[in-house]
Amino acid sequence: MKEQTLARKFVINERNTILFVSRVGLGYYLLFALIAVIVWLVRGDIRILSGTLFGGGLSLVNFEALRRIGQKIFSDPKRIKIHYFSLIWLKFMILVGLCFMTVVYWDQYFNIVAFFLSLSVIIFAVITATIYAIYQGFSDIVDDEMRKGEEKYIGWDDVDKGFKKDYKPSKKSIFDRL
C-alpha cells in the first residue's frame, strides 16, 4: 500500500496543465535570473540582468492575464463572448507595444537578446510540459472521470441509438420527414 502511494507519479491532465506550465515557467524565469545575476557579477553589465528580469516578468504577467481571461470565458454563461476576444486583442497590442518600446526607446536600459530570451519563458515551459506529457504517455493525459464527463456532455449513448434497431426519437422533428 505504501509503495503505491510513494510510486504515484505526477500526471498531466486538463485540470493541472495550467498550474504545471506556470510553475515550470516560474522555474525557468528563476533560472534565467540566476544566470543573469552571474553574468552581471562577472561582466558588470546590468543591462543583461534588467533585460532578463523585465522580459521574464512580462512573460509571466502575460500568461497570468491569459489564464484569467480564459477562466472568465469558461465561467461566463452568455453565448456571445466577442468582448473577451477584444480583451485578448487589447492585451496582445499592449504586449507588442511594450516590446516595441523596449527595442526602440529603452535599449540603453535592457539587453535586447536577454529581454527576448526571457520573454519566451512560457514557450519553454509549454515545450517542457508537452515533452513531459509525451514521456508519460498520451493515455494518461485524459483521466477516466473526464471521459465520463465528456460522454455525458456530448451524449455518445444517444449518437449510437440511431443505428440500433427499434429506436424511436422521443420528440417529432421537422427533419424526421426528410
KOLKE-735801 format. One record per residue: x, y, z of N, C-alpha, C, O in turn; residue in three letters; residue number from 1. Coordinates in Angstrom, 2 decimals, padded with zeros to 5 digits, always signed. Example, Ala and Ser with C-alpha at 12.3 -4.5 7.8 and 13.67 -1.06 7.14 Angstrom:
<doses>
nX, nY, nZ, caX, caY, caZ, cX, cY, cZ, oX, oY, oZ, res, n
+013.19, -005.69, +007.80, +012.30, -004.50, +007.80, +013.20, -003.30, +007.80, +014.24, -003.32, +008.46, ALA, 1
+012.85, -002.25, +007.08, +013.67, -001.06, +007.14, +012.90, +000.03, +007.87, +013.41, +001.14, +008.04, SER, 2
</doses>
This chain:
<doses>
nX, nY, nZ, caX, caY, caZ, cX, cY, cZ, oX, oY, oZ, res, n
+000.81, -001.18, +000.00, +000.00, +000.00, +000.00, +000.87, +001.27, +000.00, +000.61, +002.21, -000.75, MET, 1
+001.90, +001.27, +000.85, +002.76, +002.44, +000.91, +003.56, +002.60, -000.37, +003.84, +003.73, -000.79, LYS, 2
+003.92, +001.48, -001.00, +004.68, +001.56, -002.24, +003.86, +002.20, -003.34, +004.40, +002.92, -004.18, GLU, 3
+002.56, +001.94, -003.36, +001.71, +002.53, -004.39, +001.60, +004.04, -004.22, +001.61, +004.78, -005.20, GLN, 4
+001.49, +004.50, -002.99, +001.38, +005.95, -002.78, +002.71, +006.64, -003.04, +002.73, +007.78, -003.52, THR, 5
+003.82, +005.99, -002.72, +005.11, +006.59, -002.98, +005.47, +006.57, -004.46, +006.16, +007.46, -004.95, LEU, 6
+005.01, +005.56, -005.16, +005.35, +005.43, -006.56, +004.40, +006.19, -007.48, +004.58, +006.17, -008.69, ALA, 7
+003.39, +006.85, -006.93, +002.44, +007.59, -007.75, +003.16, +008.73, -008.45, +003.89, +009.50, -007.81, ARG, 8
+002.97, +008.84, -009.74, +003.66, +009.88, -010.48, +002.70, +011.03, -010.79, +001.48, +010.88, -010.75, LYS, 9
+003.29, +012.15, -011.09, +002.50, +013.33, -011.45, +002.00, +013.15, -012.86, +002.78, +012.96, -013.79, PHE, 10
+000.69, +013.21, -013.03, +000.08, +013.01, -014.34, -000.50, +014.34, -014.80, -001.29, +014.98, -014.11, VAL, 11
-000.08, +014.75, -016.00, -000.63, +015.97, -016.57, -001.99, +015.65, -017.16, -002.11, +014.76, -017.99, ILE, 12
-003.00, +016.39, -016.73, -004.32, +016.26, -017.34, -004.87, +017.67, -017.55, -004.16, +018.66, -017.34, ASN, 13
-006.11, +017.75, -017.96, -006.70, +019.05, -018.26, -006.76, +019.96, -017.04, -006.68, +021.19, -017.17, GLU, 14
-006.89, +019.38, -015.88, -007.08, +020.19, -014.68, -005.80, +020.85, -014.18, -005.85, +021.96, -013.65, ARG, 15
-004.68, +020.20, -014.35, -003.47, +020.76, -013.76, -002.43, +021.19, -014.78, -001.29, +021.45, -014.41, ASN, 16
-002.77, +021.27, -016.05, -001.81, +021.69, -017.06, -001.41, +023.14, -016.87, -000.22, +023.47, -016.95, THR, 17
-002.37, +024.02, -016.62, -002.07, +025.44, -016.43, -001.16, +025.63, -015.22, -000.21, +026.41, -015.27, ILE, 18
-001.45, +024.94, -014.15, -000.63, +025.03, -012.94, +000.78, +024.53, -013.22, +001.76, +025.14, -012.79, LEU, 19
+000.90, +023.42, -013.95, +002.21, +022.86, -014.28, +003.01, +023.83, -015.14, +004.19, +024.06, -014.88, PHE, 20
+002.38, +024.40, -016.16, +003.08, +025.32, -017.06, +003.50, +026.58, -016.30, +004.61, +027.07, -016.52, VAL, 21
+002.65, +027.10, -015.43, +003.04, +028.31, -014.70, +004.18, +028.03, -013.73, +005.06, +028.88, -013.55, SER, 22
+004.18, +026.87, -013.09, +005.29, +026.54, -012.18, +006.59, +026.31, -012.93, +007.65, +026.75, -012.48, ARG, 23
+006.52, +025.62, -014.06, +007.74, +025.41, -014.85, +008.22, +026.74, -015.41, +009.43, +026.99, -015.46, VAL, 24
+007.29, +027.61, -015.83, +007.66, +028.94, -016.31, +008.35, +029.76, -015.25, +009.33, +030.45, -015.52, GLY, 25
+007.84, +029.69, -014.03, +008.48, +030.39, -012.92, +009.87, +029.81, -012.64, +010.80, +030.55, -012.32, LEU, 26
+010.00, +028.50, -012.77, +011.31, +027.87, -012.60, +012.31, +028.32, -013.65, +013.46, +028.63, -013.33, GLY, 27
+011.86, +028.37, -014.92, +012.74, +028.87, -015.97, +013.09, +030.34, -015.74, +014.23, +030.75, -015.97, TYR, 28
+012.14, +031.12, -015.30, +012.39, +032.53, -015.03, +013.45, +032.69, -013.94, +014.36, +033.51, -014.08, TYR, 29
+013.33, +031.92, -012.88, +014.33, +031.99, -011.81, +015.70, +031.51, -012.29, +016.73, +032.06, -011.88, LEU, 30
+015.71, +030.49, -013.15, +016.98, +030.02, -013.72, +017.62, +031.10, -014.58, +018.82, +031.35, -014.47, LEU, 31
+016.82, +031.74, -015.45, +017.35, +032.81, -016.28, +017.84, +033.98, -015.43, +018.87, +034.58, -015.73, PHE, 32
+017.10, +034.30, -014.36, +017.51, +035.39, -013.49, +018.82, +035.06, -012.78, +019.67, +035.93, -012.61, ALA, 33
+018.99, +033.81, -012.36, +020.24, +033.39, -011.72, +021.41, +033.50, -012.69, +022.48, +033.98, -012.32, LEU, 34
+021.21, +033.06, -013.91, +022.27, +033.17, -014.92, +022.59, +034.64, -015.19, +023.75, +035.01, -015.34, ILE, 35
+021.55, +035.49, -015.25, +021.77, +036.92, -015.48, +022.52, +037.57, -014.32, +023.35, +038.45, -014.54, ALA, 36
+022.23, +037.15, -013.10, +022.95, +037.69, -011.94, +024.42, +037.27, -012.00, +025.30, +038.08, -011.71, VAL, 37
+024.68, +036.03, -012.39, +026.07, +035.57, -012.51, +026.80, +036.35, -013.59, +027.94, +036.77, -013.40, ILE, 38
+026.14, +036.55, -014.75, +026.76, +037.33, -015.83, +026.97, +038.78, -015.38, +027.99, +039.39, -015.71, VAL, 39
+026.02, +039.32, -014.64, +026.16, +040.69, -014.14, +027.34, +040.80, -013.19, +028.10, +041.77, -013.24, TRP, 40
+027.51, +039.81, -012.31, +028.63, +039.85, -011.38, +029.97, +039.66, -012.08, +030.97, +040.26, -011.68, LEU, 41
+030.00, +038.85, -013.14, +031.26, +038.60, -013.85, +031.61, +039.76, -014.78, +032.74, +040.24, -014.77, VAL, 42
+030.63, +040.20, -015.58, +030.90, +041.23, -016.58, +030.64, +042.64, -016.09, +031.20, +043.60, -016.63, ARG, 43
+029.80, +042.79, -015.09, +029.47, +044.11, -014.59, +028.46, +044.85, -015.45, +028.32, +046.07, -015.32, GLY, 44
+027.74, +044.14, -016.33, +026.75, +044.76, -017.21, +025.35, +044.53, -016.64, +024.84, +043.41, -016.66, ASP, 45
+024.75, +045.59, -016.15, +023.42, +045.48, -015.54, +022.32, +045.34, -016.58, +021.21, +044.94, -016.25, ILE, 46
+022.62, +045.67, -017.84, +021.59, +045.60, -018.89, +021.10, +044.18, -019.11, +019.93, +043.97, -019.42, ARG, 47
+021.98, +043.19, -018.96, +021.57, +041.80, -019.13, +020.61, +041.39, -018.02, +019.60, +040.74, -018.26, ILE, 48
+020.93, +041.78, -016.81, +020.06, +041.46, -015.68, +018.70, +042.16, -015.81, +017.66, +041.53, -015.60, LEU, 49
+018.71, +043.43, -016.15, +017.44, +044.15, -016.26, +016.61, +043.64, -017.44, +015.39, +043.57, -017.34, SER, 50
+017.26, +043.29, -018.55, +016.52, +042.71, -019.68, +015.90, +041.38, -019.35, +014.77, +041.09, -019.75, GLY, 51
+016.64, +040.56, -018.61, +016.11, +039.25, -018.21, +014.95, +039.40, -017.24, +013.92, +038.73, -017.38, THR, 52
+015.10, +040.27, -016.25, +014.04, +040.45, -015.27, +012.78, +041.04, -015.90, +011.67, +040.61, -015.60, LEU, 53
+012.95, +042.03, -016.78, +011.78, +042.66, -017.40, +011.10, +041.73, -018.40, +009.87, +041.64, -018.41, PHE, 54
+011.87, +041.04, -019.22, +011.27, +040.13, -020.21, +010.57, +038.95, -019.58, +009.46, +038.60, -019.97, GLY, 55
+011.21, +038.32, -018.60, +010.58, +037.18, -017.93, +009.37, +037.59, -017.11, +008.36, +036.88, -017.09, GLY, 56
+009.47, +038.73, -016.45, +008.31, +039.23, -015.70, +007.15, +039.56, -016.61, +006.00, +039.26, -016.29, GLY, 57
+007.44, +040.16, -017.76, +006.39, +040.45, -018.74, +005.76, +039.17, -019.27, +004.56, +039.12, -019.50, LEU, 58
+006.57, +038.15, -019.47, +006.06, +036.86, -019.95, +005.13, +036.22, -018.93, +004.06, +035.72, -019.29, SER, 59
+005.52, +036.23, -017.67, +004.67, +035.63, -016.63, +003.39, +036.43, -016.40, +002.33, +035.85, -016.16, LEU, 60
+003.47, +037.75, -016.48, +002.26, +038.58, -016.37, +001.34, +038.32, -017.55, +000.12, +038.26, -017.38, VAL, 61
+001.90, +038.18, -018.74, +001.11, +037.87, -019.94, +000.39, +036.54, -019.78, -000.80, +036.43, -020.11, ASN, 62
+001.08, +035.53, -019.30, +000.47, +034.22, -019.12, -000.63, +034.26, -018.07, -001.68, +033.64, -018.24, PHE, 63
-000.39, +034.98, -016.99, -001.41, +035.09, -015.94, -002.65, +035.82, -016.45, -003.77, +035.45, -016.11, GLU, 64
-002.45, +036.86, -017.26, -003.59, +037.58, -017.83, -004.39, +036.67, -018.76, -005.62, +036.68, -018.73, ALA, 65
-003.71, +035.88, -019.58, -004.41, +034.94, -020.46, -005.15, +033.88, -019.65, -006.26, +033.49, -020.03, LEU, 66
-004.58, +033.43, -018.56, -005.24, +032.42, -017.73, -006.52, +032.99, -017.11, -007.55, +032.31, -017.08, ARG, 67
-006.45, +034.21, -016.63, -007.65, +034.82, -016.02, -008.73, +035.10, -017.06, -009.91, +034.92, -016.78, ARG, 68
-008.33, +035.55, -018.24, -009.32, +035.76, -019.30, -009.96, +034.43, -019.69, -011.17, +034.37, -019.91, ILE, 69
-009.16, +033.38, -019.77, -009.70, +032.05, -020.08, -010.68, +031.57, -019.03, -011.70, +030.96, -019.37, GLY, 70
-010.39, +031.82, -017.76, -011.33, +031.45, -016.70, -012.65, +032.19, -016.85, -013.72, +031.62, -016.65, GLN, 71
-012.57, +033.48, -017.19, -013.80, +034.25, -017.36, -014.59, +033.77, -018.57, -015.82, +033.76, -018.53, LYS, 72
-013.90, +033.38, -019.63, -014.61, +032.89, -020.82, -015.39, +031.64, -020.49, -016.56, +031.52, -020.88, ILE, 73
-014.77, +030.70, -019.78, -015.45, +029.44, -019.50, -016.48, +029.54, -018.38, -017.37, +028.69, -018.28, PHE, 74
-016.39, +030.56, -017.54, -017.38, +030.69, -016.47, -018.55, +031.60, -016.86, -019.55, +031.64, -016.15, SER, 75
-018.43, +032.33, -017.96, -019.50, +033.24, -018.39, -020.63, +032.45, -019.05, -020.38, +031.70, -019.99, ASP, 76
-021.87, +032.61, -018.57, -022.96, +031.82, -019.15, -023.46, +032.36, -020.49, -024.24, +031.68, -021.16, PRO, 77
-023.05, +033.55, -020.89, -023.52, +034.11, -022.15, -022.96, +033.31, -023.32, -021.86, +032.76, -023.25, LYS, 78
-023.73, +033.27, -024.39, -023.27, +032.56, -025.58, -022.30, +033.40, -026.39, -021.33, +032.87, -026.93, ARG, 79
-022.55, +034.68, -026.49, -021.70, +035.56, -027.29, -020.59, +036.08, -026.38, -020.83, +036.70, -025.35, ILE, 80
-019.36, +035.81, -026.80, -018.21, +036.16, -025.96, -017.20, +036.98, -026.75, -015.99, +036.85, -026.54, LYS, 81
-017.68, +037.82, -027.66, -016.79, +038.60, -028.51, -016.02, +039.64, -027.70, -014.91, +040.01, -028.09, ILE, 82
-016.58, +040.11, -026.58, -015.87, +041.10, -025.78, -014.60, +040.52, -025.17, -013.65, +041.26, -024.90, HIS, 83
-014.56, +039.21, -024.95, -013.33, +038.59, -024.46, -012.28, +038.55, -025.56, -011.08, +038.68, -025.29, TYR, 84
-012.72, +038.37, -026.80, -011.77, +038.41, -027.91, -011.13, +039.78, -028.01, -009.93, +039.89, -028.25, PHE, 85
-011.93, +040.83, -027.83, -011.36, +042.18, -027.87, -010.42, +042.42, -026.69, -009.44, +043.15, -026.81, SER, 86
-010.72, +041.81, -025.55, -009.83, +041.92, -024.39, -008.49, +041.23, -024.65, -007.44, +041.75, -024.29, LEU, 87
-008.53, +040.06, -025.27, -007.29, +039.36, -025.64, -006.52, +040.17, -026.67, -005.29, +040.26, -026.60, ILE, 88
-007.22, +040.75, -027.63, -006.58, +041.57, -028.66, -005.92, +042.79, -028.02, -004.80, +043.15, -028.39, TRP, 89
-006.59, +043.43, -027.06, -006.02, +044.58, -026.37, -004.78, +044.17, -025.58, -003.78, +044.90, -025.59, LEU, 90
-004.81, +043.03, -024.91, -003.66, +042.54, -024.17, -002.49, +042.27, -025.11, -001.34, +042.58, -024.78, LYS, 91
-002.78, +041.69, -026.27, -001.74, +041.43, -027.26, -001.12, +042.73, -027.76, +000.10, +042.82, -027.92, PHE, 92
-001.94, +043.73, -028.02, -001.42, +045.01, -028.51, -000.54, +045.69, -027.45, +000.47, +046.30, -027.79, MET, 93
-000.93, +045.59, -026.19, -000.10, +046.15, -025.12, +001.24, +045.42, -025.05, +002.28, +046.06, -024.86, ILE, 94
+001.22, +044.10, -025.19, +002.46, +043.33, -025.17, +003.37, +043.71, -026.34, +004.57, +043.91, -026.15, LEU, 95
+002.80, +043.83, -027.54, +003.60, +044.23, -028.70, +004.12, +045.65, -028.52, +005.27, +045.94, -028.87, VAL, 96
+003.30, +046.53, -027.96, +003.74, +047.90, -027.71, +004.90, +047.96, -026.72, +005.85, +048.72, -026.92, GLY, 97
+004.83, +047.17, -025.66, +005.93, +047.14, -024.70, +007.21, +046.57, -025.33, +008.30, +047.05, -025.05, LEU, 98
+007.06, +045.56, -026.17, +008.24, +045.02, -026.86, +008.84, +046.06, -027.80, +010.06, +046.21, -027.87, CYS, 99
+007.99, +046.79, -028.52, +008.46, +047.84, -029.43, +009.17, +048.95, -028.65, +010.24, +049.41, -029.04, PHE, 100
+008.57, +049.37, -027.54, +009.18, +050.42, -026.72, +010.53, +049.96, -026.17, +011.47, +050.75, -026.07, MET, 101
+010.62, +048.69, -025.81, +011.88, +048.16, -025.28, +012.97, +048.18, -026.35, +014.10, +048.56, -026.08, THR, 102
+012.61, +047.76, -027.56, +013.61, +047.69, -028.63, +014.02, +049.08, -029.10, +015.21, +049.33, -029.30, VAL, 103
+013.07, +049.98, -029.27, +013.37, +051.28, -029.87, +013.88, +052.30, -028.85, +014.90, +052.95, -029.07, VAL, 104
+013.17, +052.44, -027.74, +013.48, +053.54, -026.83, +014.27, +053.15, -025.59, +015.05, +053.95, -025.08, TYR, 105
+014.08, +051.94, -025.11, +014.69, +051.56, -023.84, +015.89, +050.64, -024.03, +016.25, +049.92, -023.09, TRP, 106
+016.50, +050.63, -025.20, +017.61, +049.70, -025.44, +018.85, +050.03, -024.61, +019.70, +049.16, -024.43, ASP, 107
+018.97, +051.25, -024.12, +020.11, +051.58, -023.26, +019.95, +051.01, -021.86, +020.92, +050.92, -021.11, GLN, 108
+018.70, +050.62, -021.49, +018.46, +050.05, -020.16, +018.42, +048.53, -020.16, +018.73, +047.90, -019.15, TYR, 109
+018.04, +047.93, -021.29, +017.85, +046.48, -021.37, +018.69, +045.90, -022.49, +018.84, +046.51, -023.55, PHE, 110
+019.23, +044.73, -022.25, +019.86, +043.96, -023.32, +018.74, +043.28, -024.10, +017.94, +042.55, -023.52, ASN, 111
+018.69, +043.53, -025.39, +017.57, +043.08, -026.21, +017.54, +041.55, -026.31, +016.47, +040.95, -026.27, ILE, 112
+018.70, +040.92, -026.44, +018.75, +039.45, -026.54, +018.26, +038.82, -025.24, +017.48, +037.87, -025.27, VAL, 113
+018.72, +039.34, -024.12, +018.27, +038.81, -022.83, +016.77, +039.06, -022.63, +016.07, +038.22, -022.06, ALA, 114
+016.29, +040.21, -023.10, +014.87, +040.52, -022.98, +014.02, +039.51, -023.75, +013.07, +038.95, -023.19, PHE, 115
+014.34, +039.27, -025.01, +013.52, +038.37, -025.82, +013.71, +036.91, -025.43, +012.79, +036.10, -025.56, PHE, 116
+014.90, +036.55, -024.97, +015.10, +035.18, -024.49, +014.27, +034.91, -023.24, +013.66, +033.85, -023.12, LEU, 117
+014.25, +035.85, -022.32, +013.44, +035.64, -021.12, +011.96, +035.88, -021.38, +011.12, +035.39, -020.62, SER, 118
+011.61, +036.62, -022.43, +010.21, +036.78, -022.81, +009.61, +035.46, -023.28, +008.40, +035.26, -023.20, LEU, 119
+010.46, +034.58, -023.77, +009.98, +033.28, -024.26, +009.99, +032.21, -023.18, +009.99, +031.02, -023.49, SER, 120
+010.00, +032.60, -021.91, +010.00, +031.66, -020.79, +008.78, +030.75, -020.85, +008.91, +029.54, -020.64, VAL, 121
+007.61, +031.29, -021.13, +006.39, +030.48, -021.17, +006.43, +029.51, -022.34, +005.90, +028.40, -022.24, ILE, 122
+007.04, +029.91, -023.44, +007.18, +028.98, -024.57, +008.03, +027.79, -024.15, +007.71, +026.64, -024.47, ILE, 123
+009.13, +028.05, -023.44, +009.95, +026.95, -022.93, +009.16, +026.07, -021.96, +009.32, +024.85, -021.96, PHE, 124
+008.33, +026.69, -021.14, +007.52, +025.93, -020.18, +006.49, +025.06, -020.89, +006.26, +023.92, -020.48, ALA, 125
+005.86, +025.59, -021.94, +004.89, +024.79, -022.70, +005.58, +023.63, -023.40, +005.04, +022.52, -023.45, VAL, 126
+006.77, +023.87, -023.95, +007.53, +022.79, -024.59, +007.89, +021.72, -023.56, +007.79, +020.53, -023.84, ILE, 127
+008.31, +022.14, -022.37, +008.63, +021.18, -021.31, +007.41, +020.37, -020.90, +007.50, +019.16, -020.73, THR, 128
+006.26, +021.03, -020.75, +005.03, +020.31, -020.39, +004.62, +019.33, -021.48, +004.14, +018.24, -021.18, ALA, 129
+004.81, +019.71, -022.74, +004.48, +018.82, -023.85, +005.39, +017.61, -023.87, +004.93, +016.48, -024.05, THR, 130
+006.68, +017.82, -023.68, +007.63, +016.70, -023.65, +007.32, +015.78, -022.48, +007.40, +014.56, -022.61, ILE, 131
+006.98, +016.36, -021.33, +006.63, +015.55, -020.17, +005.37, +014.74, -020.43, +005.29, +013.57, -020.04, TYR, 132
+004.39, +015.35, -021.10, +003.15, +014.62, -021.42, +003.42, +013.49, -022.41, +002.83, +012.42, -022.29, ALA, 133
+004.29, +013.72, -023.38, +004.64, +012.67, -024.33, +005.40, +011.56, -023.62, +005.17, +010.38, -023.89, ILE, 134
+006.29, +011.93, -022.72, +007.08, +010.95, -021.99, +006.20, +010.05, -021.13, +006.45, +008.85, -021.04, TYR, 135
+005.18, +010.62, -020.49, +004.32, +009.81, -019.61, +003.28, +009.03, -020.38, +002.67, +008.12, -019.82, GLN, 136
+003.07, +009.34, -021.63, +002.12, +008.59, -022.45, +000.83, +009.34, -022.62, +000.31, +009.94, -021.67, GLY, 137
+000.30, +009.30, -023.82, -000.91, +010.05, -024.11, -002.14, +009.47, -023.44, -003.10, +010.19, -023.21, PHE, 138
-002.13, +008.19, -023.12, -003.31, +007.62, -022.49, -003.51, +008.14, -021.08, -004.61, +008.07, -020.54, SER, 139
-002.46, +008.66, -020.46, -002.58, +009.18, -019.10, -003.04, +010.64, -019.06, -003.38, +011.14, -018.00, ASP, 140
-003.06, +011.30, -020.21, -003.41, +012.72, -020.20, -004.88, +012.92, -019.83, -005.20, +013.81, -019.05, ILE, 141
-005.75, +012.10, -020.38, -007.17, +012.22, -020.11, -007.56, +011.13, -019.13, -007.41, +009.94, -019.43, VAL, 142
-008.04, +011.51, -017.98, -008.40, +010.52, -016.98, -009.82, +010.01, -017.20, -010.57, +010.56, -018.01, ASP, 143
-010.18, +008.95, -016.49, -011.48, +008.31, -016.69, -012.64, +009.22, -016.32, -013.68, +009.19, -016.99, ASP, 144
-012.49, +010.02, -015.28, -013.58, +010.91, -014.89, -013.87, +011.93, -015.99, -015.03, +012.27, -016.24, GLU, 145
-012.81, +012.41, -016.64, -013.02, +013.37, -017.71, -013.71, +012.70, -018.90, -014.57, +013.31, -019.53, MET, 146
-013.34, +011.48, -019.20, -014.00, +010.76, -020.30, -015.48, +010.58, -020.01, -016.31, +010.75, -020.90, ARG, 147
-015.82, +010.22, -018.77, -017.23, +010.06, -018.41, -017.96, +011.39, -018.53, -019.10, +011.44, -018.99, LYS, 148
-017.30, +012.45, -018.12, -017.92, +013.78, -018.24, -018.16, +014.16, -019.68, -019.19, +014.75, -020.00, GLY, 149
-017.20, +013.83, -020.57, -017.40, +014.12, -021.99, -018.54, +013.31, -022.56, -019.32, +013.81, -023.37, GLU, 150
-018.65, +012.04, -022.15, -019.73, +011.21, -022.67, -021.08, +011.76, -022.24, -022.03, +011.75, -023.02, GLU, 151
-021.16, +012.25, -021.02, -022.42, +012.82, -020.56, -022.72, +014.12, -021.29, -023.87, +014.40, -021.64, LYS, 152
-021.70, +014.91, -021.53, -021.91, +016.21, -022.16, -022.26, +016.05, -023.64, -023.22, +016.66, -024.12, TYR, 153
-021.49, +015.24, -024.35, -021.71, +015.08, -025.78, -022.88, +014.15, -026.04, -023.60, +014.33, -027.02, ILE, 154
-023.08, +013.17, -025.19, -024.18, +012.25, -025.36, -023.86, +011.13, -026.34, -024.62, +010.90, -027.28, GLY, 155
-022.75, +010.45, -026.14, -022.36, +009.39, -027.07, -023.37, +008.25, -027.09, -023.53, +007.58, -028.11, TRP, 156
-024.06, +008.03, -025.98, -025.08, +006.98, -025.97, -026.21, +007.32, -026.93, -026.73, +006.44, -027.61, ASP, 157
-026.60, +008.58, -026.99, -027.67, +008.99, -027.89, -027.25, +008.95, -029.35, -028.08, +008.74, -030.22, ASP, 158
-025.97, +009.15, -029.62, -025.50, +009.12, -031.00, -025.64, +007.72, -031.59, -026.04, +007.57, -032.74, VAL, 159
-025.33, +006.70, -030.81, -025.39, +005.33, -031.31, -026.81, +004.78, -031.39, -027.02, +003.77, -032.06, ASP, 160
-027.77, +005.39, -030.75, -029.13, +004.86, -030.75, -029.75, +004.90, -032.14, -030.60, +004.07, -032.45, LYS, 161
-029.35, +005.83, -032.96, -029.91, +005.92, -034.30, -029.57, +004.73, -035.17, -030.29, +004.42, -036.11, GLY, 162
-028.49, +004.05, -034.86, -028.07, +002.89, -035.63, -028.61, +001.59, -035.07, -028.51, +000.54, -035.71, PHE, 163
-029.18, +001.64, -033.89, -029.71, +000.43, -033.28, -031.14, +000.19, -033.75, -031.84, +001.14, -034.11, LYS, 164
-031.56, -001.04, -033.74, -032.92, -001.38, -034.17, -033.93, -000.92, -033.13, -033.61, -000.80, -031.94, LYS, 165
-035.12, -000.66, -033.58, -036.24, -000.25, -032.75, -036.00, +001.06, -032.01, -036.50, +001.27, -030.90, ASP, 166
-035.23, +001.93, -032.62, -035.00, +003.24, -032.00, -036.07, +004.20, -032.49, -036.32, +004.31, -033.69, TYR, 167
-036.71, +004.89, -031.56, -037.72, +005.88, -031.89, -037.37, +007.16, -031.14, -037.22, +007.15, -029.92, LYS, 168
-037.24, +008.26, -031.88, -036.93, +009.51, -031.18, -038.06, +009.92, -030.26, -039.23, +009.63, -030.52, PRO, 169
-037.70, +010.59, -029.18, -038.70, +010.95, -028.18, -039.60, +012.09, -028.66, -040.77, +012.13, -028.28, SER, 170
-039.09, +013.00, -029.47, -039.90, +014.11, -029.97, -039.86, +014.11, -031.49, -038.84, +013.76, -032.09, LYS, 171
-040.96, +014.49, -032.08, -041.01, +014.61, -033.53, -040.29, +015.89, -033.94, -040.43, +016.94, -033.31, LYS, 172
-039.55, +015.78, -035.00, -038.83, +016.91, -035.53, -039.24, +017.14, -036.97, -039.72, +016.23, -037.64, SER, 173
-039.07, +018.36, -037.45, -039.40, +018.63, -038.84, -038.43, +017.93, -039.78, -038.73, +017.75, -040.96, ILE, 174
-037.28, +017.55, -039.26, -036.29, +016.88, -040.09, -036.53, +015.38, -040.19, -035.87, +014.71, -040.99, PHE, 175
-037.45, +014.83, -039.41, -037.74, +013.40, -039.48, -038.37, +013.03, -040.82, -038.18, +011.92, -041.30, ASP, 176
-039.12, +013.94, -041.43, -039.78, +013.66, -042.70, -038.82, +013.71, -043.87, -039.14, +013.19, -044.94, ARG, 177
-037.68, +014.31, -043.72, -036.72, +014.41, -044.81, -036.05, +013.11, -044.97, -035.19, +012.96, -045.84, LEU, 178
</doses>
